[in-house]
């Protein structure tokens, strides 16, 4: 399919003796869609297309099928199912684990070329290949609105939204799925027929499929072609940005504990859905001591400095003079600030873990974090625990209304470490696993679903988790299994942590 020669690895028809042709008609004179293309082993593009943003994972699929329209997407799924080949889907390529690339002999369906934005009766329809930055720039310039999605702007909507999706505007305007009005999904029925379904929340036929896409995670129910959103919020014309820096050399265990106590205490007092503090979002980056500093990036909506002033002052309370930070501040248009705060970073090897906190850090968590971040046997300036503010309008939605069951937290933690040399894998994996296990030692090495922690974030997948269905989905897992059983009864779409069929 597509154009080119078999010698170059680009199929004019099917993957060698396995995949029926899925090519779209060639565009007629005057224009048309870019044809779908199959990229196979031997093609110079193949290594790039089978490697994730996290360079720990490189796969060996039979082909990567790059599509640009929903018709091509349906045709590609139909061909793969007919050939008995597993389909995984890539949008932005940011999956933290190998769920997409780990598909030997299968088909990776690359939807990154599907970036159309249209208006429908349901609202604004965004195809699943759109990236966060595509969405921010186009929606704001054309309509003065935004989607409260993530800060890493090369992340694709296809995987981001179905896991819930949050970002710097979420305390003020909720999660991405809180504005979702429809989702277009390619599904495979029990007889292996393939069709495109538009799922809506109040539709008796498709309402359960819609609900599953409001936090059920990607790679489970079908291939998302597009999301449609309604009542999208207008971001503030301007925001204040502050970068606050603490020197590790001036912090001891006591002042570190004071800082984390102040941060968590402010959030406990300012994270109700109607709190004025919902207009502020912070990203506290607790870097390993080898980085030299701890940093906090804060965004506050509007030009009134009172909210940001009060927040920063609260962080200084009780801190010794020698440990007080330095802060730089500026006011910028919201769109430029969003571009400035891009957190995608370079392509490297990485490992990630997560947790939700419902209340300020317990003393045992603080002590374990300090010990791990000052571990003299480990040195990596790119190892950190990032503590994002949460709550606000996120917690205005009842847990069962969407498939995101974590609706009472005030912080979301992302444990991270990055490196480039494969020979160092075990060193860095060992550190982050020890750190995580020590913080949650009282609950078996993982964050429980209790009055302190509320499990883990499905969009930060972690194959080390033992009870991932409970930690990601809590009481919603059984309902998600029922949706899986109805809409993907032959389990075409699966990975190591996808929702299982009922009884499995």
Secondary structure as the mmCIF struct_conf table of DSSP 4:
data_model
#
loop_
_struct_conf.conf_type_id
_struct_conf.id
_struct_conf.beg_label_comp_id
_struct_conf.beg_label_asym_id
_struct_conf.beg_label_seq_id
_struct_conf.end_label_comp_id
_struct_conf.end_label_asym_id
_struct_conf.end_label_seq_id
BEND BEND1 UNK A 3 UNK A 4
HELX_RH_3T_P HELX_RH_3T_P1 UNK A 6 UNK A 8
TURN_TY1_P TURN_TY1_P1 UNK A 9 UNK A 9
STRN STRN1 UNK A 10 UNK A 10
BEND BEND2 UNK A 12 UNK A 13
BEND BEND3 UNK A 15 UNK A 15
TURN_TY1_P TURN_TY1_P2 UNK A 16 UNK A 18
BEND BEND4 UNK A 19 UNK A 19
HELX_LH_PP_P HELX_LH_PP_P1 UNK A 23 UNK A 27
STRN STRN2 UNK A 28 UNK A 28
TURN_TY1_P TURN_TY1_P3 UNK A 29 UNK A 30
STRN STRN3 UNK A 31 UNK A 31
HELX_LH_PP_P HELX_LH_PP_P2 UNK A 33 UNK A 36
STRN STRN4 UNK A 37 UNK A 39
TURN_TY1_P TURN_TY1_P4 UNK A 41 UNK A 42
BEND BEND5 UNK A 43 UNK A 43
TURN_TY1_P TURN_TY1_P5 UNK A 44 UNK A 45
HELX_RH_AL_P HELX_RH_AL_P1 UNK A 46 UNK A 49
TURN_TY1_P TURN_TY1_P6 UNK A 50 UNK A 50
STRN STRN5 UNK A 51 UNK A 51
BEND BEND6 UNK A 53 UNK A 53
STRN STRN6 UNK A 54 UNK A 54
TURN_TY1_P TURN_TY1_P7 UNK A 55 UNK A 56
STRN STRN7 UNK A 58 UNK A 58
BEND BEND7 UNK A 62 UNK A 62
STRN STRN8 UNK A 63 UNK A 66
BEND BEND8 UNK A 68 UNK A 69
HELX_RH_AL_P HELX_RH_AL_P2 UNK A 70 UNK A 82
TURN_TY1_P TURN_TY1_P8 UNK A 83 UNK A 84
STRN STRN9 UNK A 87 UNK A 90
BEND BEND9 UNK A 91 UNK A 92
BEND BEND10 UNK A 96 UNK A 98
TURN_TY1_P TURN_TY1_P9 UNK A 99 UNK A 101
TURN_TY1_P TURN_TY1_P10 UNK A 104 UNK A 105
BEND BEND11 UNK A 106 UNK A 106
STRN STRN10 UNK A 107 UNK A 110
TURN_TY1_P TURN_TY1_P11 UNK A 112 UNK A 113
STRN STRN11 UNK A 117 UNK A 120
TURN_TY1_P TURN_TY1_P12 UNK A 121 UNK A 122
STRN STRN12 UNK A 123 UNK A 127
TURN_TY1_P TURN_TY1_P13 UNK A 128 UNK A 129
STRN STRN13 UNK A 131 UNK A 131
HELX_RH_AL_P HELX_RH_AL_P3 UNK A 132 UNK A 143
BEND BEND12 UNK A 144 UNK A 144
BEND BEND13 UNK A 151 UNK A 151
TURN_TY1_P TURN_TY1_P14 UNK A 153 UNK A 154
STRN STRN14 UNK A 156 UNK A 156
HELX_RH_AL_P HELX_RH_AL_P4 UNK A 157 UNK A 160
HELX_RH_3T_P HELX_RH_3T_P2 UNK A 161 UNK A 163
TURN_TY1_P TURN_TY1_P15 UNK A 168 UNK A 169
HELX_RH_AL_P HELX_RH_AL_P5 UNK A 170 UNK A 173
HELX_RH_3T_P HELX_RH_3T_P3 UNK A 176 UNK A 179
STRN STRN15 UNK A 180 UNK A 188
TURN_TY1_P TURN_TY1_P16 UNK A 190 UNK A 191
STRN STRN16 UNK A 194 UNK A 200
TURN_TY1_P TURN_TY1_P17 UNK A 201 UNK A 202
TURN_TY1_P TURN_TY1_P18 UNK A 204 UNK A 206
HELX_RH_AL_P HELX_RH_AL_P6 UNK A 207 UNK A 212
TURN_TY1_P TURN_TY1_P19 UNK A 213 UNK A 215
BEND BEND14 UNK A 216 UNK A 216
BEND BEND15 UNK A 218 UNK A 221
STRN STRN17 UNK A 223 UNK A 229
BEND BEND16 UNK A 231 UNK A 231
HELX_LH_PP_P HELX_LH_PP_P3 UNK A 232 UNK A 236
BEND BEND17 UNK A 237 UNK A 237
STRN STRN18 UNK A 238 UNK A 247
HELX_RH_3T_P HELX_RH_3T_P4 UNK A 248 UNK A 250
HELX_RH_AL_P HELX_RH_AL_P7 UNK A 253 UNK A 269
BEND BEND18 UNK A 270 UNK A 270
BEND BEND19 UNK A 272 UNK A 272
TURN_TY1_P TURN_TY1_P20 UNK A 273 UNK A 274
HELX_RH_3T_P HELX_RH_3T_P5 UNK A 276 UNK A 279
STRN STRN19 UNK A 280 UNK A 287
HELX_RH_3T_P HELX_RH_3T_P6 UNK A 289 UNK A 291
STRN STRN20 UNK A 293 UNK A 301
BEND BEND20 UNK A 302 UNK A 303
HELX_RH_AL_P HELX_RH_AL_P8 UNK A 306 UNK A 316
TURN_TY1_P TURN_TY1_P21 UNK A 317 UNK A 318
HELX_RH_3T_P HELX_RH_3T_P7 UNK A 321 UNK A 323
STRN STRN21 UNK A 326 UNK A 333
HELX_RH_AL_P HELX_RH_AL_P9 UNK A 334 UNK A 340
TURN_TY1_P TURN_TY1_P22 UNK A 341 UNK A 341
STRN STRN22 UNK A 348 UNK A 348
STRN STRN23 UNK A 349 UNK A 357
BEND BEND21 UNK A 358 UNK A 360
HELX_LH_PP_P HELX_LH_PP_P4 UNK A 361 UNK A 362
HELX_RH_AL_P HELX_RH_AL_P10 UNK A 363 UNK A 373
TURN_TY1_P TURN_TY1_P23 UNK A 374 UNK A 374
TURN_TY1_P TURN_TY1_P24 UNK A 376 UNK A 377
TURN_TY1_P TURN_TY1_P25 UNK A 381 UNK A 382
STRN STRN24 UNK A 384 UNK A 389
HELX_RH_3T_P HELX_RH_3T_P8 UNK A 392 UNK A 396
BEND BEND22 UNK A 397 UNK A 397
HELX_RH_3T_P HELX_RH_3T_P9 UNK A 399 UNK A 401
BEND BEND23 UNK A 402 UNK A 403
BEND BEND24 UNK A 408 UNK A 408
BEND BEND25 UNK A 410 UNK A 410
STRN STRN25 UNK A 411 UNK A 419
BEND BEND26 UNK A 420 UNK A 420
HELX_RH_3T_P HELX_RH_3T_P10 UNK A 422 UNK A 424
HELX_RH_AL_P HELX_RH_AL_P11 UNK A 425 UNK A 439
TURN_TY1_P TURN_TY1_P26 UNK A 440 UNK A 440
HELX_RH_3T_P HELX_RH_3T_P11 UNK A 441 UNK A 443
TURN_TY1_P TURN_TY1_P27 UNK A 444 UNK A 445
BEND BEND27 UNK A 446 UNK A 446
STRN STRN26 UNK A 449 UNK A 449
BEND BEND28 UNK A 450 UNK A 452
STRN STRN27 UNK A 453 UNK A 454
TURN_TY1_P TURN_TY1_P28 UNK A 458 UNK A 459
BEND BEND29 UNK A 460 UNK A 460
TURN_TY1_P TURN_TY1_P29 UNK A 463 UNK A 464
BEND BEND30 UNK A 466 UNK A 467
HELX_RH_AL_P HELX_RH_AL_P12 UNK A 468 UNK A 473
HELX_RH_3T_P HELX_RH_3T_P12 UNK A 474 UNK A 476
HELX_RH_AL_P HELX_RH_AL_P13 UNK A 477 UNK A 487
TURN_TY1_P TURN_TY1_P30 UNK A 489 UNK A 490
BEND BEND31 UNK A 493 UNK A 493
TURN_TY1_P TURN_TY1_P31 UNK A 496 UNK A 497
BEND BEND32 UNK A 498 UNK A 498
HELX_LH_PP_P HELX_LH_PP_P5 UNK A 499 UNK A 501
TURN_TY1_P TURN_TY1_P32 UNK A 502 UNK A 503
#
